[in-house]
Amino acid sequence: MLNPFPGARLEVWGDPIAHSRSPLLHAAAYDVLGLDWSYGRRRVDESGFAAELASLDGTWRGLSLTMPLKGVAFEAARHRGRRSLLTGAVNTLLLTADGPQGYNTDVGGIIRALVEQGIDGIDAARIVGAGATATSAIVALSELGATQVEVVARRPEAVEKLAALGAQLGVAVVATPFDDRPYTPVAVTVATLPGDAALGDSTADALAAAGGLLFDAVYGHWPTALANAWERAGGTSLSGLWMLLHQAVLQVRLFTSGDLDIPLENEPAVVAAMRDAVMGE
């Protein structure tokens, strides 16, 4: 493809950051696209974010943001996409002459990962955990058609923000505690718990028995307790690598064209190279 920004520089920022696989994904994409762009990583915490951002010159095209920077990146953005406004989170900054433009590609990453598995046009779904990723999951599930989402959480009050967001989207969000009772069958379960979260086998098995496809946002501590339960039940589970892959594809679209909706030149080949870089498939 034509190179609109010769020698462009990009990075992923967060704290910690050494584990990030984003450089592998982006390097694979730019190699296929024939772009001489560099993509590195930088350890940045919330207190240092503003100074680091202000230090970037015109050679910089964009940033990927991971924890704990999605909130401060949201505040720094001059323009915010719809999904970032809904979630209050920015994981991607497009650096332009008019200032940083903020987007949340995690939502699209979840959607693309689930659609690839045939999950679309759903009515009801389940989310396990009520942390920050659950916010992106609510938006993603609503765009896939869900009108009812059960959120399994240890603290019902933690679901209040998700319920308020659901009301904006026309999604009824109901809080449910962790227990061993039979759960209502759903087509998909999105897990947003930390990878090392303690979860009893009986509860995990109860979720797996009624949970449909498991999409677990974790990939660093794999398999998780829930992924093991899904395997015992003979079900299908996806790790967070699928979201990581597909949200990165959207970032590459944004960095190359400035538009999330414009497919890349020879996008199937780009996606295949990115998939191979992190999954070896």
C-alpha positions in Angstrom: 0.0 0.0 0.0 1.0 3.6 -0.3 2.8 4.9 2.7 1.0 8.1 3.9 3.3 8.5 6.9 6.9 7.4 6.1 8.8 6.4 9.2 5.8 6.7 11.5 6.4 5.8 15.1 3.9 3.9 17.4 4.0 2.3 20.8 2.0 0.5 23.4 2.0 2.1 26.9 1.1 0.7 30.2 2.3 -0.5 33.6 3.4 -3.3 33.5 4.1 -3.6 29.8 6.9 -6.2 29.3 4.3 -8.9 28.7 2.5 -7.0 25.9 2.2 -8.9 22.6 1.0 -5.8 20.7 4.5 -5.2 19.2 4.3 -8.7 17.6 0.9 -8.0 16.2 1.6 -4.6 14.7 5.0 -5.6 13.3 3.4 -8.5 11.5 0.7 -6.2 10.1 3.1 -3.5 8.9 5.4 -6.1 7.3 2.5 -7.4 5.1 1.4 -3.8 4.3 5.0 -2.9 3.3 5.2 0.0 5.8 8.4 1.2 7.3 6.7 1.9 10.6 8.2 1.1 14.1 6.1 -0.1 17.0 7.6 -0.4 20.4 6.6 -0.5 24.1 7.0 1.9 27.0 6.3 1.6 30.7 4.2 4.5 31.6 2.0 4.9 34.7 -0.9 7.3 35.3 1.2 10.0 36.9 3.7 10.1 34.1 1.2 9.8 31.2 0.6 13.5 30.5 4.3 14.4 30.4 5.2 11.4 28.1 2.3 12.3 25.7 3.4 15.9 25.6 7.0 14.9 24.7 6.0 13.2 21.4 6.8 15.0 18.2 5.2 14.9 14.7 6.8 11.6 13.8 4.3 9.8 16.1 1.2 8.4 14.5 -0.5 6.6 17.4 -0.5 4.8 20.7 -2.1 1.7 22.1 -3.0 2.0 25.8 -3.3 -0.8 28.3 -3.9 -0.8 32.0 -3.9 1.5 33.9 -4.0 4.2 31.2 -7.4 3.9 29.6 -9.0 6.5 31.8 -6.2 9.1 31.5 -6.1 8.5 27.8 -9.8 9.2 27.7 -9.3 12.5 29.4 -6.4 13.4 27.1 -8.4 12.8 23.9 -9.7 15.9 22.0 -12.2 13.8 20.1 -13.7 10.5 21.3 -15.4 7.8 19.3 -18.9 6.5 20.4 -17.6 3.3 22.0 -15.1 5.2 24.1 -17.8 7.7 25.2 -20.0 4.8 26.3 -17.3 3.0 28.2 -15.3 6.0 29.5 -12.2 4.2 28.2 -9.7 4.9 25.4 -7.2 2.1 24.4 -6.1 3.8 21.2 -4.9 7.3 20.5 -4.6 8.5 16.9 -2.1 11.4 17.0 -3.1 14.2 14.6 -2.3 17.9 14.1 -5.7 18.6 15.8 -4.7 16.7 18.9 -5.1 13.1 20.1 -8.2 11.3 18.9 -9.5 8.6 21.3 -11.1 5.2 20.5 -12.0 2.0 22.2 -11.2 -0.9 19.9 -11.7 -3.5 22.7 -15.4 -3.4 21.9 -14.9 -4.1 18.3 -12.3 -6.8 19.2 -14.8 -8.7 21.3 -17.5 -8.4 18.5 -15.1 -9.6 15.8 -13.9 -12.5 17.9 -17.4 -13.7 18.7 -18.7 -13.2 15.1 -15.8 -15.3 13.9 -17.2 -18.1 16.1 -20.7 -17.7 14.7 -22.0 -15.7 17.7 -24.3 -13.0 16.3 -28.0 -12.0 16.6 -28.1 -13.1 20.3 -30.8 -12.2 22.7 -29.3 -13.1 26.1 -25.7 -13.4 27.4 -23.8 -13.6 30.6 -20.8 -11.7 31.9 -18.7 -13.1 34.8 -17.0 -10.3 36.7 -17.9 -6.6 36.9 -14.5 -4.9 36.2 -13.5 -2.5 33.5 -13.5 -5.1 30.7 -17.2 -5.8 31.6 -18.1 -2.3 30.4 -16.7 -3.0 26.9 -18.4 -6.4 27.0 -21.8 -4.8 27.6 -21.4 -2.5 24.6 -20.2 -5.4 22.4 -23.1 -7.7 23.5 -25.6 -5.0 22.8 -24.3 -4.5 19.3 -24.6 -8.2 18.8 -28.3 -8.0 19.6 -28.4 -8.8 23.3 -31.3 -7.3 25.2 -30.7 -9.2 28.5 -27.3 -9.6 30.2 -26.8 -11.4 33.5 -23.7 -10.2 35.4 -22.3 -12.7 37.9 -20.4 -10.7 40.5 -19.3 -11.0 44.1 -20.6 -7.5 45.0 -24.0 -6.6 43.5 -23.3 -2.9 43.9 -20.4 -3.3 41.4 -23.0 -4.0 38.8 -24.8 -0.7 39.2 -22.7 1.2 36.7 -23.1 -1.7 34.2 -26.9 -1.6 34.7 -26.9 2.2 34.0 -24.9 1.7 30.8 -27.2 -1.1 29.8 -30.2 1.2 30.3 -28.7 3.6 27.8 -28.3 0.7 25.3 -31.6 -0.9 25.8 -30.1 -3.9 27.6 -31.6 -5.2 30.9 -28.6 -5.9 33.2 -29.3 -8.2 36.2 -26.8 -8.9 39.0 -26.4 -12.5 40.1 -24.1 -13.8 42.9 -21.6 -16.6 42.5 -23.1 -19.9 43.6 -23.6 -23.5 42.6 -27.2 -23.2 41.5 -28.2 -24.0 37.9 -27.8 -20.9 35.7 -30.1 -20.0 32.8 -28.7 -21.2 29.5 -27.2 -18.5 27.3 -25.4 -18.5 23.9 -22.2 -16.9 25.2 -20.4 -16.1 28.4 -17.8 -13.3 28.6 -15.4 -13.7 31.5 -13.7 -10.6 32.8 -12.1 -12.0 36.0 -8.4 -11.7 36.6 -6.5 -14.8 35.4 -5.6 -15.9 38.9 -9.0 -15.3 40.4 -10.1 -18.0 42.8 -13.2 -19.8 41.7 -14.5 -23.1 43.1 -14.9 -26.0 40.7 -18.6 -26.4 41.6 -19.4 -22.8 40.7 -17.3 -22.9 37.5 -19.0 -26.2 36.5 -22.4 -24.6 37.0 -21.5 -21.7 34.8 -20.0 -24.0 32.1 -23.1 -26.2 32.1 -25.3 -23.3 30.9 -22.8 -20.9 29.4 -22.6 -21.6 25.7 -19.3 -20.4 24.2 -16.8 -19.0 26.7 -14.9 -15.9 25.8 -12.4 -15.2 28.5 -10.6 -11.9 28.4 -7.5 -13.4 30.0 -4.6 -14.7 28.0 -1.6 -14.4 30.3 -2.8 -17.0 32.9 -4.2 -19.7 30.6 -6.1 -21.9 31.0 -8.2 -20.1 33.6 -10.5 -21.9 36.1 -13.5 -21.2 33.8 -11.6 -22.4 30.7 -10.9 -25.7 32.6 -14.6 -26.0 33.5 -15.6 -25.5 29.9 -13.2 -28.2 28.9 -14.7 -30.6 31.5 -18.1 -29.8 30.1 -17.0 -30.4 26.5 -17.6 -26.8 25.6 -15.7 -24.3 23.5 -13.6 -21.5 25.1 -11.6 -18.6 23.6 -8.8 -16.8 25.3 -8.3 -13.0 25.3 -5.8 -13.4 22.5 -8.8 -13.4 20.1 -9.8 -9.9 21.4 -6.2 -8.8 21.4 -5.9 -9.8 17.7 -9.1 -8.3 16.5 -8.8 -5.0 18.4 -5.3 -4.6 17.0 -6.6 -5.1 13.4 -8.9 -2.2 14.1 -6.0 -0.1 15.4 -4.0 -0.8 12.3 -7.0 0.4 10.2 -7.2 3.5 12.3 -3.4 4.2 12.1 -3.3 3.7 8.3 -6.4 5.4 7.1 -7.8 7.3 10.1 -11.0 5.3 9.9 -12.0 2.2 11.8 -14.5 1.2 9.1 -12.1 1.1 6.1 -10.7 -2.4 5.6 -7.0 -2.8 5.1 -5.5 -3.6 1.7 -5.5 -7.4 1.5 -6.9 -7.5 5.1 -7.3 -11.3 5.2 -3.5 -11.7 4.7 -2.8 -9.1 7.3 -5.1 -10.8 9.8 -3.5 -14.2 9.1 0.0 -12.8 9.7 -1.1 -11.2 12.9 -2.8 -14.3 14.1 0.3 -16.4 13.4 2.4 -13.9 15.3 0.6 -14.5 18.6 -1.2 -17.9 18.1 1.1 -19.8 15.7 -2.0 -20.7 13.7 
